[in-house]
């Protein structure tokens, strides 16, 4: 037969098993809640990512359109500058009188150079300056090569202290 001690022992084991089951159920509920929270956060982050991707595509499209507009403006400015240069070069030979060739002078030996005397100043040489539009070199114009009406333009006082052509506020 079963003794009273065995019944108490069985009752204690059943109670500890019930407590353990309740503890595991509470832990399981907490894990399910955490899983639900993480799933919701993941879906929110996925929506946010897709929103960022669409915004990025719109930004890229806007930048491409702006660059295309800048390229078309640059092309029209370069085309106009080329036309002005061609017109100035065409007008330049017509304005100059034809020069008759001089008879050749007899060749004389050159005197030995002296260290104290500086060489006579020669005609200025055209310098090639970089163009900021296309990174090609463009000859700088002199006063003789300026286009008509250029002297009528009043240039504002230069506030550009960085030498890059941009005003910094």
GUMISE-877320 format. One record per residue (C-alpha): y, z, x; residue in three letters; residue number from 0. Coordinates in Angstrom, 1 decimal. Example, Ala and Ser with C-alpha at 12.3 -4.5 7.8 and 13.67 -1.06 7.14 Angstrom:
residues 2
<node <-4.5,7.8,12.3>,'ALA',0>;
<node <-1.1,7.1,13.7>,'SER',1>;
end
This chain:
residues 169
<node <0.0,0.0,0.0>,'UNK',0>;
<node <3.6,-0.4,1.0>,'UNK',1>;
<node <5.4,2.6,2.2>,'UNK',2>;
<node <9.0,3.6,1.4>,'UNK',3>;
<node <10.1,3.0,5.0>,'UNK',4>;
<node <8.9,-0.6,4.8>,'UNK',5>;
<node <10.9,-1.2,1.7>,'UNK',6>;
<node <14.1,0.2,3.3>,'UNK',7>;
<node <13.5,-2.0,6.4>,'UNK',8>;
<node <13.0,-5.1,4.2>,'UNK',9>;
<node <16.1,-4.2,2.2>,'UNK',10>;
<node <18.2,-3.9,5.5>,'UNK',11>;
<node <16.9,-7.3,6.7>,'UNK',12>;
<node <17.7,-9.0,3.4>,'UNK',13>;
<node <21.2,-7.5,3.4>,'UNK',14>;
<node <21.8,-8.6,7.0>,'UNK',15>;
<node <20.6,-12.1,6.1>,'UNK',16>;
<node <22.9,-12.2,3.1>,'UNK',17>;
<node <25.8,-11.2,5.3>,'UNK',18>;
<node <25.0,-13.8,7.9>,'UNK',19>;
<node <24.7,-16.5,5.1>,'UNK',20>;
<node <28.2,-15.5,3.8>,'UNK',21>;
<node <29.7,-15.5,7.3>,'UNK',22>;
<node <28.2,-19.0,7.9>,'UNK',23>;
<node <29.5,-20.3,4.5>,'UNK',24>;
<node <33.0,-19.0,5.4>,'UNK',25>;
<node <32.9,-20.7,8.8>,'UNK',26>;
<node <31.6,-23.9,7.2>,'UNK',27>;
<node <34.4,-23.9,4.6>,'UNK',28>;
<node <37.0,-23.3,7.5>,'UNK',29>;
<node <35.5,-26.3,9.4>,'UNK',30>;
<node <35.6,-28.5,6.3>,'UNK',31>;
<node <39.2,-27.6,5.8>,'UNK',32>;
<node <40.0,-28.4,9.4>,'UNK',33>;
<node <38.2,-31.7,9.2>,'UNK',34>;
<node <40.2,-32.6,6.0>,'UNK',35>;
<node <43.4,-31.7,7.8>,'UNK',36>;
<node <42.5,-33.8,10.8>,'UNK',37>;
<node <41.5,-36.7,8.6>,'UNK',38>;
<node <44.8,-36.6,6.8>,'UNK',39>;
<node <46.7,-36.3,10.1>,'UNK',40>;
<node <44.8,-39.3,11.4>,'UNK',41>;
<node <45.6,-41.4,8.3>,'UNK',42>;
<node <49.3,-40.4,8.6>,'UNK',43>;
<node <49.3,-41.4,12.3>,'UNK',44>;
<node <47.6,-44.7,11.5>,'UNK',45>;
<node <50.3,-45.5,8.9>,'UNK',46>;
<node <53.0,-44.5,11.4>,'UNK',47>;
<node <51.4,-46.7,14.1>,'UNK',48>;
<node <51.2,-49.7,11.7>,'UNK',49>;
<node <54.9,-49.1,10.8>,'UNK',50>;
<node <55.8,-49.0,14.5>,'UNK',51>;
<node <53.9,-52.2,15.1>,'UNK',52>;
<node <55.7,-54.0,12.3>,'UNK',53>;
<node <59.0,-52.7,13.6>,'UNK',54>;
<node <58.1,-53.8,17.1>,'UNK',55>;
<node <57.3,-57.3,15.9>,'UNK',56>;
<node <60.7,-57.4,14.0>,'UNK',57>;
<node <62.5,-56.2,17.1>,'UNK',58>;
<node <60.7,-58.9,19.3>,'UNK',59>;
<node <61.6,-61.6,16.8>,'UNK',60>;
<node <65.3,-60.4,16.8>,'UNK',61>;
<node <65.4,-60.4,20.6>,'UNK',62>;
<node <63.9,-63.9,20.7>,'UNK',63>;
<node <66.4,-65.2,18.2>,'UNK',64>;
<node <69.3,-63.6,20.2>,'UNK',65>;
<node <68.0,-65.1,23.5>,'UNK',66>;
<node <67.7,-68.5,21.8>,'UNK',67>;
<node <71.3,-68.3,20.6>,'UNK',68>;
<node <72.4,-67.2,24.0>,'UNK',69>;
<node <70.6,-70.2,25.6>,'UNK',70>;
<node <72.2,-72.6,23.1>,'UNK',71>;
<node <75.6,-71.2,23.9>,'UNK',72>;
<node <74.9,-71.4,27.6>,'UNK',73>;
<node <73.8,-75.0,27.2>,'UNK',74>;
<node <76.9,-75.9,25.3>,'UNK',75>;
<node <79.2,-74.2,27.8>,'UNK',76>;
<node <77.4,-76.0,30.7>,'UNK',77>;
<node <77.6,-79.3,28.9>,'UNK',78>;
<node <81.3,-78.8,28.3>,'UNK',79>;
<node <81.9,-77.8,31.9>,'UNK',80>;
<node <80.0,-80.9,33.1>,'UNK',81>;
<node <82.1,-83.1,30.8>,'UNK',82>;
<node <85.3,-81.6,32.1>,'UNK',83>;
<node <84.2,-82.0,35.8>,'UNK',84>;
<node <83.2,-85.6,35.1>,'UNK',85>;
<node <86.6,-86.3,33.5>,'UNK',86>;
<node <88.4,-84.6,36.3>,'UNK',87>;
<node <86.5,-86.6,38.9>,'UNK',88>;
<node <87.1,-89.8,37.0>,'UNK',89>;
<node <90.9,-89.0,36.8>,'UNK',90>;
<node <91.1,-88.0,40.5>,'UNK',91>;
<node <90.3,-91.4,42.1>,'UNK',92>;
<node <92.8,-93.2,39.7>,'UNK',93>;
<node <95.6,-90.8,40.7>,'UNK',94>;
<node <95.1,-91.4,44.5>,'UNK',95>;
<node <96.6,-94.4,46.1>,'UNK',96>;
<node <94.3,-96.6,48.2>,'UNK',97>;
<node <94.4,-95.7,51.9>,'UNK',98>;
<node <94.5,-98.5,54.4>,'UNK',99>;
<node <92.2,-98.1,57.4>,'UNK',100>;
<node <93.9,-97.3,60.7>,'UNK',101>;
<node <92.9,-99.2,63.9>,'UNK',102>;
<node <90.6,-97.3,66.1>,'UNK',103>;
<node <92.3,-95.4,69.0>,'UNK',104>;
<node <90.9,-95.6,72.5>,'UNK',105>;
<node <88.5,-92.8,73.4>,'UNK',106>;
<node <89.9,-90.2,75.9>,'UNK',107>;
<node <88.0,-87.4,77.5>,'UNK',108>;
<node <88.6,-84.1,75.8>,'UNK',109>;
<node <90.4,-81.4,77.8>,'UNK',110>;
<node <88.4,-78.3,78.8>,'UNK',111>;
<node <88.9,-75.6,76.1>,'UNK',112>;
<node <91.0,-72.6,77.0>,'UNK',113>;
<node <90.0,-69.1,76.0>,'UNK',114>;
<node <93.5,-67.9,75.1>,'UNK',115>;
<node <94.4,-70.6,72.5>,'UNK',116>;
<node <92.8,-70.4,69.1>,'UNK',117>;
<node <91.5,-73.6,67.6>,'UNK',118>;
<node <93.8,-75.4,65.1>,'UNK',119>;
<node <93.2,-74.5,61.5>,'UNK',120>;
<node <91.1,-77.1,59.7>,'UNK',121>;
<node <90.9,-78.1,56.1>,'UNK',122>;
<node <89.2,-75.4,54.1>,'UNK',123>;
<node <85.5,-76.0,53.4>,'UNK',124>;
<node <84.2,-75.9,49.9>,'UNK',125>;
<node <82.1,-72.7,49.5>,'UNK',126>;
<node <79.0,-72.6,47.3>,'UNK',127>;
<node <79.1,-69.5,45.0>,'UNK',128>;
<node <76.2,-68.4,42.9>,'UNK',129>;
<node <76.5,-69.1,39.2>,'UNK',130>;
<node <75.6,-66.1,37.0>,'UNK',131>;
<node <74.5,-68.3,34.2>,'UNK',132>;
<node <71.7,-70.2,35.9>,'UNK',133>;
<node <71.5,-68.7,39.4>,'UNK',134>;
<node <72.3,-72.1,40.9>,'UNK',135>;
<node <75.1,-72.7,43.3>,'UNK',136>;
<node <78.3,-74.1,41.9>,'UNK',137>;
<node <81.2,-75.4,44.1>,'UNK',138>;
<node <84.3,-73.3,43.7>,'UNK',139>;
<node <87.4,-75.2,42.6>,'UNK',140>;
<node <90.6,-75.4,44.5>,'UNK',141>;
<node <94.1,-75.8,43.1>,'UNK',142>;
<node <93.8,-79.6,43.4>,'UNK',143>;
<node <90.5,-79.7,41.4>,'UNK',144>;
<node <91.8,-77.6,38.5>,'UNK',145>;
<node <91.8,-79.2,35.1>,'UNK',146>;
<node <94.9,-80.0,33.1>,'UNK',147>;
<node <96.6,-77.1,31.4>,'UNK',148>;
<node <94.9,-74.5,33.5>,'UNK',149>;
<node <98.2,-73.2,34.9>,'UNK',150>;
<node <99.4,-72.6,31.3>,'UNK',151>;
<node <96.7,-69.9,30.8>,'UNK',152>;
<node <98.0,-66.4,31.4>,'UNK',153>;
<node <95.2,-64.3,32.8>,'UNK',154>;
<node <95.3,-60.6,31.7>,'UNK',155>;
<node <95.6,-58.0,34.4>,'UNK',156>;
<node <92.2,-57.4,35.8>,'UNK',157>;
<node <90.8,-54.0,34.7>,'UNK',158>;
<node <87.4,-54.8,36.2>,'UNK',159>;
<node <86.8,-52.4,39.1>,'UNK',160>;
<node <83.1,-52.9,39.6>,'UNK',161>;
<node <83.4,-56.6,40.5>,'UNK',162>;
<node <80.5,-57.6,38.2>,'UNK',163>;
<node <82.5,-58.9,35.3>,'UNK',164>;
<node <81.7,-56.1,32.9>,'UNK',165>;
<node <84.0,-53.4,31.6>,'UNK',166>;
<node <82.5,-50.0,31.8>,'UNK',167>;
<node <83.9,-47.5,29.3>,'UNK',168>;
end
